[in-house]
Amino acid sequence: MQRNIDLIREILLEVEKKDSPTGWIDIEIDGYSKEQVAYHVQLLAEASYMEAKNLTTKGRFNWKPVRLTWQGHDFLDAARDNTIW
């Protein structure tokens, strides 16, 4: 699967809206499958932009965001402006 920077931005924006210090956040992004979103959540966790839970079970790939990290907030602050993006 290819990395999609626009999807990454959308995920970060959604997590920021629903930031929860406990548990995980269910998000859906129009136009993307659950697997695409989960894969990009995993990438964001690996890049230290968010904390996420690996809820993968046999036959179902599933990563859920928990909260943004400092680096995630910094990236989102830089990417928030549509004219710059």
DSSP file (Angstrom, degrees, kcal/mol; ACC not computed):
  #  RESIDUE AA STRUCTURE BP1 BP2  ACC     N-H-->O    O-->H-N    N-H-->O    O-->H-N    TCO  KAPPA ALPHA  PHI   PSI    X-CA   Y-CA   Z-CA
    1    1 A M              0   0    0      0, 0.0     2,-0.2     0, 0.0     0, 0.0   0.000 360.0 360.0 360.0 138.9    0.0    0.0    0.0
    2    2 A Q        -     0   0    0      1,-0.1     2,-0.3     2,-0.0     0, 0.0  -0.596 360.0-108.7 -87.4 147.5    1.3    3.5   -0.8
    3    3 A R        -     0   0    0     -2,-0.2     2,-0.6     1,-0.0    -1,-0.1  -0.556  29.0-158.2 -71.9 136.2    1.6    6.2    1.7
    4    4 A N     >  -     0   0    0     -2,-0.3     4,-2.1     1,-0.1     3,-0.2  -0.932   8.1-166.9-121.7 105.9   -1.0    9.0    1.1
    5    5 A I  H  > S+     0   0    0     -2,-0.6     4,-2.1     1,-0.2    -1,-0.1   0.810  89.0  56.0 -65.3 -30.9   -0.1   12.3    2.6
    6    6 A D  H  > S+     0   0    0      2,-0.2     4,-2.1     1,-0.2    -1,-0.2   0.901 108.5  47.8 -67.3 -39.4   -3.6   13.7    2.1
    7    7 A L  H  > S+     0   0    0     -3,-0.2     4,-2.7     2,-0.2    -2,-0.2   0.895 108.9  54.8 -65.8 -39.9   -5.1   10.8    4.1
    8    8 A I  H  X S+     0   0    0     -4,-2.1     4,-2.4     1,-0.2    -2,-0.2   0.926 108.7  47.9 -58.4 -45.3   -2.4   11.3    6.8
    9    9 A R  H  X S+     0   0    0     -4,-2.1     4,-2.4     1,-0.2    -1,-0.2   0.922 111.5  50.2 -62.0 -44.6   -3.5   15.0    7.1
   10   10 A E  H  X S+     0   0    0     -4,-2.1     4,-2.2     1,-0.2    -2,-0.2   0.900 110.2  50.1 -62.2 -41.6   -7.2   14.0    7.3
   11   11 A I  H  X S+     0   0    0     -4,-2.7     4,-2.7     2,-0.2     5,-0.2   0.938 110.5  49.3 -62.3 -46.7   -6.5   11.4   10.0
   12   12 A L  H  X S+     0   0    0     -4,-2.4     4,-2.3     1,-0.2    -2,-0.2   0.904 110.6  50.6 -60.3 -41.7   -4.6   13.9   12.1
   13   13 A L  H  X S+     0   0    0     -4,-2.4     4,-1.6     2,-0.2    -1,-0.2   0.905 112.2  47.3 -62.8 -41.2   -7.4   16.5   11.8
   14   14 A E  H  X S+     0   0    0     -4,-2.2     4,-1.5     2,-0.2    -2,-0.2   0.907 111.8  49.5 -66.8 -42.5  -10.0   13.9   12.8
   15   15 A V  H  < S+     0   0    0     -4,-2.7     4,-0.4     1,-0.2    -2,-0.2   0.894 107.7  54.9 -65.1 -38.8   -7.9   12.7   15.8
   16   16 A E  H >< S+     0   0    0     -4,-2.3     3,-0.8    -5,-0.2    -1,-0.2   0.902 107.4  50.4 -60.6 -40.4   -7.4   16.3   16.9
   17   17 A K  H 3< S+     0   0    0     -4,-1.6    -1,-0.2     1,-0.2    -2,-0.2   0.854 122.4  31.8 -63.6 -34.9  -11.2   16.8   17.0
   18   18 A K  T 3< S+     0   0    0     -4,-1.5    -1,-0.2    -5,-0.1    -2,-0.2   0.140  81.3 163.6-112.3  17.6  -11.7   13.7   19.0
   19   19 A D    <   +     0   0    0     -3,-0.8    48,-0.2    -4,-0.4    -3,-0.1  -0.103  11.3 179.2 -45.0 123.3   -8.6   13.7   21.1
   20   20 A S        -     0   0    0     46,-1.2    -1,-0.1     3,-0.1     5,-0.1  -0.996  28.1-150.4-132.5 125.7   -9.1   11.3   24.0
   21   21 A P  S    S+     0   0    0      0, 0.0     2,-0.3     0, 0.0    46,-0.1   0.663  84.6  44.1 -72.5 -12.8   -6.4   10.6   26.6
   22   22 A T  S    S+     0   0    0     44,-0.1     0, 0.0     2,-0.1     0, 0.0  -0.950 106.2   2.9-130.6 152.1   -7.8    7.1   27.2
   23   23 A G  S    S-     0   0    0     -2,-0.3     2,-0.3     2,-0.0    -3,-0.1  -0.221  89.2 -67.2  73.8-167.1   -9.1    4.4   24.9
   24   24 A W        -     0   0    0     28,-0.0     2,-0.5    29,-0.0    42,-0.2  -0.792  38.3-120.9-122.2 166.9   -9.0    4.6   21.2
   25   25 A I        -     0   0    0     40,-3.3     2,-0.6    -2,-0.3   -10,-0.0  -0.909  13.6-143.9-112.6 129.2  -10.8    6.7   18.6
   26   26 A D        +     0   0    0     -2,-0.5     2,-0.4    38,-0.1    38,-0.1  -0.824  30.1 172.4 -89.2 122.5  -13.0    5.3   15.8
   27   27 A I        -     0   0    0     -2,-0.6     2,-0.4     7,-0.1    10,-0.1  -0.978  19.2-168.2-131.9 147.5  -12.6    7.3   12.7
   28   28 A E        -     0   0    0     -2,-0.4     2,-0.5     9,-0.0     5,-0.1  -0.997   8.0-158.0-130.0 137.2  -13.8    6.9    9.1
   29   29 A I    >   -     0   0    0     -2,-0.4     3,-1.9     3,-0.3     8,-0.1  -0.971  27.8-115.0-117.9 120.9  -12.6    9.0    6.2
   30   30 A D  T 3  S+     0   0    0     -2,-0.5     3,-0.1     1,-0.3    -2,-0.0  -0.242  99.6  22.0 -54.9 134.9  -14.8    9.3    3.2
   31   31 A G  T 3  S+     0   0    0      1,-0.2     2,-0.4     0, 0.0    -1,-0.3   0.402 107.3  91.9  90.3  -2.5  -13.3    7.7    0.1
   32   32 A Y  S <  S-     0   0    0     -3,-1.9    -3,-0.3   -25,-0.0    -1,-0.2  -0.964  71.8-122.4-128.2 143.4  -10.9    5.4    2.0
   33   33 A S     >  -     0   0    0     -2,-0.4     4,-2.2     1,-0.1     5,-0.2  -0.308  29.4-110.7 -74.9 164.0  -11.3    1.9    3.2
   34   34 A K  H  > S+     0   0    0      1,-0.2     4,-2.7     2,-0.2     5,-0.2   0.863 120.6  53.8 -61.5 -35.6  -10.9    0.9    6.9
   35   35 A E  H  > S+     0   0    0      2,-0.2     4,-2.5     1,-0.2    -1,-0.2   0.889 106.8  50.3 -67.8 -39.5   -7.7   -0.9    6.0
   36   36 A Q  H  > S+     0   0    0      2,-0.2     4,-2.0     1,-0.2    -2,-0.2   0.927 113.4  45.9 -63.6 -44.1   -6.2    2.2    4.3
   37   37 A V  H  X S+     0   0    0     -4,-2.2     4,-2.2     2,-0.2    -2,-0.2   0.936 113.1  49.7 -63.6 -46.2   -7.0    4.3    7.3
   38   38 A A  H  X S+     0   0    0     -4,-2.7     4,-2.3     1,-0.2    -2,-0.2   0.898 109.5  51.8 -60.5 -41.7   -5.6    1.6    9.7
   39   39 A Y  H  X S+     0   0    0     -4,-2.5     4,-2.2     1,-0.2    -1,-0.2   0.911 111.6  46.3 -61.7 -42.8   -2.4    1.4    7.7
   40   40 A H  H  X S+     0   0    0     -4,-2.0     4,-2.4     2,-0.2    -1,-0.2   0.826 108.8  55.0 -73.0 -30.7   -1.9    5.1    7.8
   41   41 A V  H  X S+     0   0    0     -4,-2.2     4,-2.2     2,-0.2    -1,-0.2   0.917 108.4  50.2 -62.8 -42.9   -2.6    5.2   11.5
   42   42 A Q  H  X S+     0   0    0     -4,-2.3     4,-2.6     2,-0.2    -2,-0.2   0.931 110.2  49.4 -60.2 -45.6    0.1    2.6   11.9
   43   43 A L  H  X S+     0   0    0     -4,-2.2     4,-1.9     1,-0.2    -2,-0.2   0.913 110.1  50.8 -59.2 -43.1    2.5    4.8    9.9
   44   44 A L  H  <>S+     0   0    0     -4,-2.4     5,-2.8     1,-0.2     6,-0.9   0.874 110.7  49.1 -64.3 -37.3    1.7    7.8   12.0
   45   45 A A  H ><5S+     0   0    0     -4,-2.2     3,-1.4     4,-0.2    -1,-0.2   0.915 110.1  50.8 -66.9 -42.6    2.3    5.8   15.2
   46   46 A E  H 3<5S+     0   0    0     -4,-2.6    -2,-0.2     1,-0.3    -1,-0.2   0.829 109.8  50.7 -63.5 -31.3    5.7    4.6   13.8
   47   47 A A  T 3<5S-     0   0    0     -4,-1.9    -1,-0.3    -5,-0.2    -2,-0.2   0.411 115.9-117.7 -85.7   1.8    6.6    8.2   12.9
   48   48 A S  T < 5S+     0   0    0     -3,-1.4    24,-0.4     2,-0.2    23,-0.4   0.760  81.3 122.3  66.2  28.2    5.7    9.3   16.5
   49   49 A Y  S   <S+     0   0    0     -5,-2.8    20,-1.9     1,-0.2     2,-0.3   0.648  79.9   4.9 -89.3 -18.1    2.9   11.6   15.3
   50   50 A M  E     -A   68   0A   0     -6,-0.9     2,-0.4    18,-0.3    -2,-0.2  -0.991  69.5-115.4-156.4 159.3    0.3    9.7   17.4
   51   51 A E  E     +A   67   0A   0     16,-2.8    15,-3.1    -2,-0.3    16,-1.3  -0.833  44.0 174.7 -92.4 140.3   -0.2    7.0   19.9
   52   52 A A  E     -A   65   0A   0     -2,-0.4     2,-0.4    13,-0.3   -28,-0.0  -0.966  28.0-125.7-145.8 158.7   -2.2    4.2   18.5
   53   53 A K  E     -A   64   0A   0     11,-3.0    11,-2.4    -2,-0.3     2,-0.9  -0.899  16.3-137.4-108.3 134.7   -3.4    0.7   19.5
   54   54 A N  E     +A   63   0A   0     -2,-0.4     9,-0.2     9,-0.2     7,-0.0  -0.821  30.9 166.4 -89.0 106.0   -2.8   -2.4   17.4
   55   55 A L        +     0   0    0      7,-2.6     8,-0.2    -2,-0.9    -1,-0.1   0.029  20.1 148.9-108.1  23.5   -6.2   -4.2   17.5
   56   56 A T        -     0   0    0      6,-0.3     2,-0.3     5,-0.0     5,-0.2  -0.353  22.4-176.1 -62.7 133.8   -5.3   -6.5   14.6
   57   57 A T  B >   -B   60   0B   0      3,-2.2     3,-2.5    -2,-0.1     2,-0.2  -0.738  45.9 -56.3-121.4 174.1   -7.0   -9.9   14.9
   58   58 A K  T 3  S-     0   0    0      1,-0.3    -1,-0.1    -2,-0.3     3,-0.0  -0.323 126.8  -2.4 -54.7 114.6   -6.7  -13.0   12.8
   59   59 A G  T 3  S+     0   0    0     -2,-0.2     2,-0.4     1,-0.1    -1,-0.3   0.431 117.5  89.3  84.4  -1.1   -7.6  -11.9    9.3
   60   60 A R  B <   -B   57   0B   0     -3,-2.5    -3,-2.2     2,-0.1     2,-0.4  -0.906  61.3-153.1-136.9 109.4   -8.4   -8.3   10.2
   61   61 A F        +     0   0    0     -2,-0.4     2,-0.3    -5,-0.2   -23,-0.1  -0.651  29.2 165.3 -76.9 126.1   -5.8   -5.5   10.1
   62   62 A N        +     0   0    0     -2,-0.4    -7,-2.6   -24,-0.1     2,-0.4  -0.848  17.0 169.7-155.4 109.8   -6.8   -2.8   12.6
   63   63 A W  E     -A   54   0A   0     -2,-0.3    -9,-0.2    -9,-0.2   -22,-0.2  -0.972  14.8-164.9-116.6 136.1   -5.0    0.1   14.1
   64   64 A K  E     -A   53   0A   0    -11,-2.4   -11,-3.0    -2,-0.4   -38,-0.1  -0.969  19.2-121.6-122.8 136.1   -6.9    2.8   16.1
   65   65 A P  E     -A   52   0A   0      0, 0.0   -40,-3.3     0, 0.0   -13,-0.3  -0.410  23.2-179.4 -71.2 150.7   -5.6    6.2   17.1
   66   66 A V  E     -     0   0A   0    -15,-3.1   -46,-1.2     1,-0.4     2,-0.3   0.711  61.5 -33.8-111.3 -53.9   -5.5    7.2   20.8
   67   67 A R  E     -A   51   0A   0    -16,-1.3   -16,-2.8   -48,-0.2    -1,-0.4  -0.983  60.5 -94.2-163.9 162.3   -4.1   10.7   20.7
   68   68 A L  E     -A   50   0A   0     -2,-0.3   -18,-0.3   -18,-0.2     2,-0.2  -0.535  35.2-139.8 -79.3 151.3   -1.7   13.1   18.9
   69   69 A T     >  -     0   0    0    -20,-1.9     4,-2.4    -2,-0.2     5,-0.2  -0.461  34.7 -93.5 -96.6 178.0    1.8   13.5   20.2
   70   70 A W  H  > S+     0   0    0      1,-0.2     4,-2.4     2,-0.2     5,-0.1   0.927 129.5  49.6 -56.8 -46.2    3.8   16.7   20.4
   71   71 A Q  H  > S+     0   0    0    -23,-0.4     4,-2.6     1,-0.2    -1,-0.2   0.870 108.6  53.3 -62.9 -37.6    5.3   16.0   16.9
   72   72 A G  H  > S+     0   0    0    -24,-0.4     4,-2.4     2,-0.2    -1,-0.2   0.906 109.2  48.0 -64.2 -42.1    1.8   15.2   15.5
   73   73 A H  H  X S+     0   0    0     -4,-2.4     4,-2.5     2,-0.2    -2,-0.2   0.906 111.5  51.1 -64.2 -41.2    0.5   18.6   16.8
   74   74 A D  H  X S+     0   0    0     -4,-2.4     4,-1.7     2,-0.2    -2,-0.2   0.930 111.5  46.7 -62.0 -45.5    3.5   20.3   15.2
   75   75 A F  H  X S+     0   0    0     -4,-2.6     4,-1.9     1,-0.2    -2,-0.2   0.929 112.9  49.7 -61.4 -44.7    3.0   18.7   11.9
   76   76 A L  H  X S+     0   0    0     -4,-2.4     4,-1.4     1,-0.2    -1,-0.2   0.881 106.4  55.4 -64.8 -38.5   -0.7   19.5   11.9
   77   77 A D  H  < S+     0   0    0     -4,-2.5     4,-0.4     1,-0.2    -1,-0.2   0.891 112.5  43.5 -59.1 -38.9    0.0   23.1   12.8
   78   78 A A  H  < S+     0   0    0     -4,-1.7     3,-0.2     1,-0.2    -2,-0.2   0.808 120.0  41.9 -75.3 -29.9    2.2   23.3    9.7
   79   79 A A  H  < S+     0   0    0     -4,-1.9    -2,-0.2     1,-0.2    -1,-0.2   0.498  90.0  88.8 -96.6  -5.1   -0.3   21.4    7.5
   80   80 A R     <  +     0   0    0     -4,-1.4     2,-0.5    -5,-0.2    -1,-0.2   0.851  66.1  85.1 -65.3 -37.0   -3.5   23.0    8.7
   81   81 A D    >>  -     0   0    0     -4,-0.4     4,-2.6    -3,-0.2     3,-0.7  -0.551  65.2-155.8 -74.7 116.3   -3.6   25.9    6.2
   82   82 A N  T 34 S+     0   0    0     -2,-0.5    -1,-0.2     1,-0.2    -2,-0.0   0.783  92.9  59.1 -62.8 -27.9   -5.2   24.8    2.9
   83   83 A T  T 34 S+     0   0    0      1,-0.2    -1,-0.2     2,-0.2    -2,-0.1   0.837 112.3  39.1 -71.9 -30.7   -3.4   27.5    1.0
   84   84 A I  T <4        0   0    0     -3,-0.7    -2,-0.2     1,-0.2    -1,-0.2   0.865 360.0 360.0 -80.6 -40.3    0.0   26.1    2.1
   85   85 A W     <        0   0    0     -4,-2.6    -1,-0.2    -6,-0.1    -2,-0.2   0.500 360.0 360.0 -64.5 360.0   -1.1   22.5    1.8
